[in-house]
C-alpha cells in the first residue's frame, strides 16, 4: 500500500487543532513563569542601582573628608533676577 492510497480516517498523528491546543496550554502555563522572571530581573536592577548610589555616596563622603569644601557650581553674578510674586 503506497502513501497515496491511505485514507484519512484511522490515520495516527496530531491534527492542527491538537497542536494549537497544546501550544495554547503551554503559553498559559508560561505566563506566571515569565512574570516571576521579570520581577526578579527588576529586583536585581534595583539592587544594582542602590549599590551604585551607595558607592557614589561613599565617594562624596571621602571627598568631603579629604577636602573641606563641597563641590558646587560657580555662582553667576550677572544673571538677571526674577521676582516671584504671589497671585491674589
The first five atom37 places (N, CA, C, CB, O) and aatype in JSON, in Angstrom:
{
  "aatype": [20, 20, 20, 20, 20, 20, 20, 20, 20, 20, 20, 20, 20, 20, 20, 20, 20, 20, 20, 20, 20, 20, 20, 20, 20, 20, 20, 20, 20, 20, 20, 20, 20, 20, 20, 20, 20, 20, 20, 20, 20, 20, 20, 20, 20, 20, 20, 20, 20, 20, 20, 20, 20, 20, 20, 20, 20, 20, 20, 20, 20, 20, 20, 20, 20, 20, 20, 20, 20, 20, 20, 20, 20, 20, 20, 20, 20, 20, 20, 20, 20, 20, 20, 20, 20, 20, 20, 20],
  "atom_mask": [
    [1, 1, 1, 1, 1],
    [1, 1, 1, 1, 1],
    [1, 1, 1, 1, 1],
    [1, 1, 1, 1, 1],
    [1, 1, 1, 1, 1],
    [1, 1, 1, 1, 1],
    [1, 1, 1, 1, 1],
    [1, 1, 1, 1, 1],
    [1, 1, 1, 1, 1],
    [1, 1, 1, 1, 1],
    [1, 1, 1, 1, 1],
    [1, 1, 1, 1, 1],
    [1, 1, 1, 1, 1],
    [1, 1, 1, 1, 1],
    [1, 1, 1, 1, 1],
    [1, 1, 1, 1, 1],
    [1, 1, 1, 1, 1],
    [1, 1, 1, 1, 1],
    [1, 1, 1, 1, 1],
    [1, 1, 1, 1, 1],
    [1, 1, 1, 1, 1],
    [1, 1, 1, 1, 1],
    [1, 1, 1, 1, 1],
    [1, 1, 1, 1, 1],
    [1, 1, 1, 1, 1],
    [1, 1, 1, 1, 1],
    [1, 1, 1, 1, 1],
    [1, 1, 1, 1, 1],
    [1, 1, 1, 1, 1],
    [1, 1, 1, 1, 1],
    [1, 1, 1, 1, 1],
    [1, 1, 1, 1, 1],
    [1, 1, 1, 1, 1],
    [1, 1, 1, 1, 1],
    [1, 1, 1, 1, 1],
    [1, 1, 1, 1, 1],
    [1, 1, 1, 1, 1],
    [1, 1, 1, 1, 1],
    [1, 1, 1, 1, 1],
    [1, 1, 1, 1, 1],
    [1, 1, 1, 1, 1],
    [1, 1, 1, 1, 1],
    [1, 1, 1, 1, 1],
    [1, 1, 1, 1, 1],
    [1, 1, 1, 1, 1],
    [1, 1, 1, 1, 1],
    [1, 1, 1, 1, 1],
    [1, 1, 1, 1, 1],
    [1, 1, 1, 1, 1],
    [1, 1, 1, 1, 1],
    [1, 1, 1, 1, 1],
    [1, 1, 1, 1, 1],
    [1, 1, 1, 1, 1],
    [1, 1, 1, 1, 1],
    [1, 1, 1, 1, 1],
    [1, 1, 1, 1, 1],
    [1, 1, 1, 1, 1],
    [1, 1, 1, 1, 1],
    [1, 1, 1, 1, 1],
    [1, 1, 1, 1, 1],
    [1, 1, 1, 1, 1],
    [1, 1, 1, 1, 1],
    [1, 1, 1, 1, 1],
    [1, 1, 1, 1, 1],
    [1, 1, 1, 1, 1],
    [1, 1, 1, 1, 1],
    [1, 1, 1, 1, 1],
    [1, 1, 1, 1, 1],
    [1, 1, 1, 1, 1],
    [1, 1, 1, 1, 1],
    [1, 1, 1, 1, 1],
    [1, 1, 1, 1, 1],
    [1, 1, 1, 1, 1],
    [1, 1, 1, 1, 1],
    [1, 1, 1, 1, 1],
    [1, 1, 1, 1, 1],
    [1, 1, 1, 1, 1],
    [1, 1, 1, 1, 1],
    [1, 1, 1, 1, 1],
    [1, 1, 1, 1, 1],
    [1, 1, 1, 1, 1],
    [1, 1, 1, 1, 1],
    [1, 1, 1, 1, 1],
    [1, 1, 1, 1, 1],
    [1, 1, 1, 1, 1],
    [1, 1, 1, 1, 1],
    [1, 1, 1, 1, 1],
    [1, 1, 1, 1, 1]
  ],
  "atom_positions": [
    [[0.85, -1.18, 0.0], [0.0, 0.0, 0.0], [0.9, 1.24, 0.0], [-0.97, 0.0, 1.23], [1.72, 1.42, 0.9]],
    [[0.74, 2.06, -0.98], [1.56, 3.26, -1.08], [0.96, 4.39, -0.25], [1.72, 3.69, -2.54], [-0.18, 4.29, 0.2]],
    [[1.74, 5.47, -0.06], [1.29, 6.59, 0.75], [0.1, 7.32, 0.16], [2.41, 7.55, 0.94], [-0.68, 7.93, 0.9]],
    [[-0.06, 7.27, -1.15], [-1.19, 7.97, -1.77], [-2.49, 7.19, -1.63], [-0.9, 8.22, -3.24], [-3.56, 7.76, -1.8]],
    [[-2.4, 5.91, -1.31], [-3.59, 5.08, -1.19], [-4.21, 5.12, 0.21], [-3.26, 3.67, -1.56], [-5.31, 4.6, 0.4]],
    [[-3.52, 5.72, 1.19], [-4.04, 5.74, 2.56], [-5.25, 6.65, 2.64], [-2.96, 6.2, 3.55], [-5.35, 7.67, 1.96]],
    [[-6.16, 6.24, 3.49], [-7.33, 7.07, 3.75], [-7.09, 7.92, 4.98], [-8.6, 6.2, 3.92], [-6.32, 7.51, 5.86]],
    [[-7.72, 9.09, 5.09], [-7.55, 9.99, 6.23], [-8.17, 9.41, 7.5], [-8.16, 11.37, 5.93], [-7.71, 9.72, 8.6]],
    [[-9.19, 8.6, 7.36], [-9.81, 8.02, 8.55], [-8.91, 6.91, 9.08], [-11.22, 7.48, 8.24], [-8.41, 6.07, 8.33]],
    [[-8.72, 6.94, 10.39], [-7.92, 5.91, 11.01], [-6.43, 6.2, 10.98], [-8.18, 4.61, 10.35], [-5.65, 5.38, 11.46]],
    [[-6.0, 7.33, 10.44], [-4.57, 7.65, 10.44], [-4.17, 8.12, 11.82], [-4.23, 8.72, 9.37], [-4.96, 8.75, 12.54]],
    [[-2.95, 7.83, 12.19], [-2.47, 8.22, 13.51], [-1.65, 9.49, 13.37], [-1.63, 7.09, 14.15], [-0.95, 9.69, 12.38]],
    [[-1.76, 10.36, 14.41], [-1.0, 11.59, 14.4], [-1.83, 12.72, 15.01], [-0.55, 11.95, 12.98], [-2.98, 12.53, 15.39]],
    [[-1.22, 13.87, 15.08], [-1.88, 15.03, 15.65], [-2.49, 15.87, 14.55], [-0.91, 15.87, 16.49], [-1.93, 16.0, 13.45]],
    [[-3.62, 16.44, 14.86], [-4.21, 17.38, 13.92], [-3.71, 18.78, 14.26], [-5.77, 17.32, 13.96], [-3.06, 18.99, 15.28]],
    [[-4.02, 19.7, 13.41], [-3.62, 21.09, 13.63], [-4.3, 21.65, 14.88], [-3.95, 21.95, 12.4], [-3.71, 22.46, 15.6]],
    [[-5.51, 21.24, 15.13], [-6.25, 21.7, 16.32], [-5.59, 21.15, 17.58], [-7.74, 21.26, 16.26], [-5.44, 21.87, 18.56]],
    [[-5.18, 19.88, 17.57], [-4.49, 19.3, 18.73], [-3.21, 20.06, 19.03], [-4.18, 17.82, 18.49], [-2.93, 20.39, 20.19]],
    [[-2.43, 20.34, 18.0], [-1.17, 21.05, 18.2], [-1.41, 22.47, 18.71], [-0.38, 21.1, 16.89], [-0.67, 22.96, 19.57]],
    [[-2.44, 23.14, 18.2], [-2.7, 24.51, 18.65], [-3.19, 24.52, 20.09], [-3.73, 25.18, 17.74], [-2.87, 25.45, 20.83]],
    [[-3.96, 23.54, 20.51], [-4.42, 23.46, 21.91], [-3.23, 23.24, 22.83], [-5.47, 22.32, 22.09], [-3.15, 23.86, 23.9]],
    [[-2.32, 22.38, 22.45], [-1.12, 22.13, 23.26], [-0.3, 23.41, 23.39], [-0.27, 21.0, 22.64], [0.15, 23.74, 24.48]],
    [[-0.11, 24.13, 22.28], [0.64, 25.38, 22.33], [-0.06, 26.42, 23.19], [0.86, 25.91, 20.92], [0.59, 27.19, 23.89]],
    [[-1.38, 26.46, 23.13], [-2.14, 27.39, 23.95], [-1.96, 27.08, 25.43], [-3.63, 27.35, 23.58], [-1.77, 28.0, 26.23]],
    [[-2.01, 25.82, 25.81], [-1.83, 25.43, 27.21], [-0.41, 25.76, 27.67], [-2.12, 23.91, 27.39], [-0.22, 26.25, 28.78]],
    [[0.58, 25.49, 26.83], [1.96, 25.83, 27.19], [2.1, 27.33, 27.37], [2.95, 25.32, 26.11], [2.76, 27.78, 28.31]],
    [[1.49, 28.12, 26.5], [1.54, 29.57, 26.63], [0.91, 30.07, 27.9], [0.87, 30.21, 25.45], [1.44, 30.97, 28.56]],
    [[-0.22, 29.51, 28.27], [-0.9, 29.91, 29.5], [-0.05, 29.55, 30.72], [-2.3, 29.24, 29.6], [0.01, 30.31, 31.68]],
    [[0.6, 28.39, 30.69], [1.44, 27.98, 31.81], [2.73, 28.81, 31.9], [1.79, 26.5, 31.68], [3.32, 28.91, 32.97]],
    [[3.17, 29.4, 30.8], [4.4, 30.19, 30.8], [4.21, 31.59, 31.36], [4.95, 30.27, 29.4], [5.19, 32.22, 31.77]],
    [[2.99, 32.1, 31.39], [2.75, 33.48, 31.84], [3.26, 33.71, 33.26], [1.25, 33.81, 31.77], [4.01, 34.67, 33.46]],
    [[2.91, 32.89, 34.26], [3.43, 33.16, 35.61], [4.94, 33.01, 35.71], [2.77, 32.22, 36.6], [5.59, 33.73, 36.47]],
    [[5.5, 32.1, 34.94], [6.95, 31.91, 34.97], [7.66, 33.15, 34.42], [7.36, 30.65, 34.15], [8.63, 33.62, 35.01]],
    [[7.17, 33.66, 33.31], [7.77, 34.86, 32.73], [7.59, 36.07, 33.63], [7.17, 35.13, 31.35], [8.46, 36.94, 33.7]],
    [[6.45, 36.14, 34.31], [6.21, 37.26, 35.24], [7.2, 37.2, 36.4], [4.76, 37.23, 35.77], [7.73, 38.23, 36.81]],
    [[7.45, 36.01, 36.92], [8.41, 35.85, 38.03], [9.83, 36.21, 37.57], [8.39, 34.39, 38.56], [10.59, 36.83, 38.32]],
    [[10.17, 35.84, 36.35], [11.49, 36.2, 35.82], [11.61, 37.71, 35.68], [11.74, 35.51, 34.45], [12.66, 38.28, 36.0]],
    [[10.55, 38.36, 35.22], [10.56, 39.82, 35.07], [10.7, 40.51, 36.42], [9.29, 40.29, 34.36], [11.45, 41.48, 36.54]],
    [[10.0, 40.03, 37.42], [10.09, 40.61, 38.77], [11.5, 40.43, 39.33], [9.05, 39.96, 39.72], [12.06, 41.36, 39.92]],
    [[12.08, 39.25, 39.15], [13.44, 39.0, 39.63], [14.44, 39.91, 38.91], [13.83, 37.52, 39.43], [15.37, 40.41, 39.53]],
    [[14.25, 40.12, 37.62], [15.13, 41.0, 36.86], [15.04, 42.44, 37.37], [14.79, 40.94, 35.36], [16.05, 43.11, 37.53]],
    [[13.82, 42.91, 37.63], [13.65, 44.27, 38.13], [14.23, 44.43, 39.53], [12.16, 44.65, 38.14], [14.8, 45.47, 39.85]],
    [[14.08, 43.41, 40.38], [14.67, 43.48, 41.72], [16.19, 43.55, 41.64], [14.24, 42.26, 42.55], [16.81, 44.31, 42.39]],
    [[16.78, 42.78, 40.76], [18.24, 42.8, 40.6], [18.7, 44.17, 40.09], [18.7, 41.69, 39.64], [19.73, 44.69, 40.51]],
    [[17.92, 44.75, 39.19], [18.25, 46.06, 38.66], [18.19, 47.12, 39.77], [17.29, 46.44, 37.52], [19.04, 48.01, 39.83]],
    [[17.18, 47.02, 40.65], [17.07, 47.96, 41.77], [18.23, 47.78, 42.74], [15.73, 47.76, 42.52], [18.77, 48.76, 43.25]],
    [[18.63, 46.53, 43.0], [19.77, 46.28, 43.88], [21.05, 46.88, 43.3], [19.95, 44.76, 44.12], [21.84, 47.48, 44.02]],
    [[21.25, 46.72, 41.99], [22.43, 47.31, 41.35], [22.41, 48.83, 41.47], [22.5, 46.89, 39.86], [23.44, 49.44, 41.75]],
    [[21.25, 49.43, 41.26], [21.14, 50.88, 41.36], [21.42, 51.35, 42.78], [19.75, 51.34, 40.92], [22.11, 52.35, 42.98]],
    [[20.88, 50.65, 43.77], [21.13, 51.02, 45.17], [22.61, 50.88, 45.53], [20.28, 50.16, 46.11], [23.15, 51.69, 46.27]],
    [[23.27, 49.84, 45.0], [24.7, 49.67, 45.24], [25.5, 50.83, 44.63], [25.19, 48.32, 44.67], [26.45, 51.33, 45.23]],
    [[25.1, 51.25, 43.44], [25.79, 52.37, 42.79], [25.59, 53.66, 43.56], [25.3, 52.53, 41.35], [26.52, 54.45, 43.72]],
    [[24.36, 53.89, 44.05], [24.12, 55.08, 44.87], [24.96, 55.04, 46.14], [22.62, 55.19, 45.23], [25.47, 56.08, 46.58]],
    [[25.1, 53.87, 46.74], [25.92, 53.75, 47.95], [27.38, 54.05, 47.63], [25.79, 52.33, 48.55], [28.05, 54.71, 48.43]],
    [[27.88, 53.59, 46.48], [29.26, 53.89, 46.1], [29.45, 55.39, 45.85], [29.66, 53.09, 44.85], [30.47, 55.96, 46.22]],
    [[28.45, 56.03, 45.21], [28.54, 57.47, 44.97], [28.52, 58.22, 46.28], [27.38, 57.95, 44.07], [29.29, 59.16, 46.48]],
    [[27.64, 57.81, 47.19], [27.56, 58.46, 48.5], [28.88, 58.32, 49.25], [26.4, 57.85, 49.33], [29.35, 59.28, 49.88]],
    [[29.47, 57.14, 49.19], [30.76, 56.91, 49.86], [31.86, 57.77, 49.24], [31.15, 55.41, 49.79], [32.69, 58.33, 49.96]],
    [[31.86, 57.88, 47.91], [32.87, 58.69, 47.23], [32.73, 60.17, 47.61], [32.76, 58.53, 45.7], [33.73, 60.86, 47.81]],
    [[31.5, 60.65, 47.7], [31.28, 62.05, 48.1], [31.73, 62.26, 49.54], [29.8, 62.44, 47.95], [32.36, 63.27, 49.85]],
    [[31.41, 61.32, 50.42], [31.85, 61.43, 51.82], [33.38, 61.44, 51.93], [31.28, 60.27, 52.65], [33.94, 62.21, 52.7]],
    [[34.04, 60.59, 51.15], [35.5, 60.56, 51.17], [36.08, 61.87, 50.62], [36.03, 59.38, 50.35], [37.08, 62.37, 51.14]],
    [[35.45, 62.42, 49.59], [35.93, 63.69, 49.04], [35.77, 64.81, 50.07], [35.16, 64.04, 47.74], [36.68, 65.63, 50.24]],
    [[34.63, 64.84, 50.74], [34.39, 65.89, 51.73], [35.35, 65.75, 52.9], [32.93, 65.83, 52.23], [35.84, 66.75, 53.43]],
    [[35.64, 64.52, 53.31], [36.55, 64.33, 54.44], [38.0, 64.67, 54.06], [36.47, 62.89, 54.95], [38.76, 65.11, 54.92]],
    [[38.38, 64.48, 52.8], [39.76, 64.79, 52.4], [39.93, 66.27, 52.07], [40.16, 63.95, 51.2], [41.0, 66.83, 52.31]],
    [[38.91, 66.9, 51.54], [38.93, 68.35, 51.28], [37.7, 68.94, 51.93], [38.98, 68.67, 49.74], [36.61, 68.38, 51.81]],
    [[37.84, 70.03, 52.59], [36.72, 70.58, 53.34], [35.55, 71.07, 52.49], [37.2, 71.69, 54.18], [34.41, 70.81, 52.87]],
    [[35.75, 71.76, 51.38], [34.58, 72.28, 50.67], [33.82, 71.21, 49.9], [35.01, 73.37, 49.71], [34.38, 70.19, 49.5]],
    [[32.56, 71.46, 49.72], [31.71, 70.59, 48.92], [31.7, 71.16, 47.51], [30.24, 70.49, 49.52], [31.54, 72.37, 47.34]],
    [[31.88, 70.33, 46.47], [31.87, 70.87, 45.11], [30.51, 71.45, 44.76], [32.27, 69.78, 44.1], [29.47, 70.83, 45.01]],
    [[30.52, 72.63, 44.17], [29.29, 73.29, 43.78], [29.53, 74.05, 42.49], [28.77, 74.23, 44.9], [30.67, 74.41, 42.18]],
    [[28.49, 74.31, 41.73], [28.68, 75.07, 40.5], [29.04, 76.52, 40.84], [27.41, 75.02, 39.63], [28.66, 77.02, 41.9]],
    [[29.75, 77.2, 39.95], [30.11, 78.59, 40.22], [28.88, 79.49, 40.26], [31.09, 79.11, 39.16], [27.88, 79.22, 39.6]],
    [[28.96, 80.53, 41.04], [27.86, 81.48, 41.16], [27.97, 82.5, 40.04], [27.86, 82.18, 42.57], [29.03, 83.1, 39.84]],
    [[26.9, 82.7, 39.31], [26.89, 83.69, 38.25], [26.38, 85.0, 38.83], [26.0, 83.22, 37.04], [25.27, 85.06, 39.35]],
    [[27.16, 86.02, 38.73], [26.8, 87.29, 39.33], [26.03, 88.2, 38.37], [28.03, 87.99, 39.82], [25.37, 89.13, 38.83]],
    [[26.11, 87.98, 37.07], [25.5, 88.88, 36.11], [24.16, 88.37, 35.57], [26.43, 89.1, 34.97], [23.69, 88.87, 34.55]],
    [[23.56, 87.44, 36.21], [22.3, 86.95, 35.68], [21.15, 87.82, 36.19], [22.08, 85.46, 36.06], [21.21, 88.32, 37.32]],
    [[20.13, 88.0, 35.39], [19.0, 88.84, 35.83], [18.23, 88.16, 36.95], [18.06, 89.15, 34.65], [18.05, 86.94, 36.95]],
    [[17.78, 88.96, 37.87], [16.99, 88.42, 38.98], [15.52, 88.44, 38.6], [17.23, 89.24, 40.28], [15.03, 89.39, 37.99]],
    [[14.85, 87.4, 38.97], [13.42, 87.35, 38.71], [12.7, 87.52, 40.03], [13.01, 86.01, 38.02], [13.12, 87.0, 41.06]],
    [[11.63, 88.23, 39.98], [10.85, 88.49, 41.19], [9.66, 87.54, 41.2], [10.37, 89.99, 41.26], [8.91, 87.45, 40.23]],
    [[9.51, 86.84, 42.28], [8.4, 85.93, 42.45], [7.36, 86.63, 43.31], [8.85, 84.58, 43.09], [7.63, 87.03, 44.44]],
    [[6.17, 86.76, 42.75], [5.08, 87.41, 43.49], [3.92, 86.45, 43.62], [4.63, 88.72, 42.8], [3.7, 85.6, 42.76]],
    [[3.2, 86.59, 44.69], [2.03, 85.76, 44.93], [0.83, 86.36, 44.18], [1.73, 85.64, 46.46], [0.66, 87.58, 44.14]],
    [[0.03, 85.5, 43.61], [-1.18, 85.97, 42.92], [-2.3, 86.12, 43.95], [-1.6, 84.98, 41.78], [-2.44, 85.32, 44.87]],
    [[-3.05, 87.15, 43.77], [-4.19, 87.38, 44.68], [-5.49, 87.29, 43.95], [-4.09, 88.72, 45.36], [-6.55, 87.45, 44.56]]
  ]
}
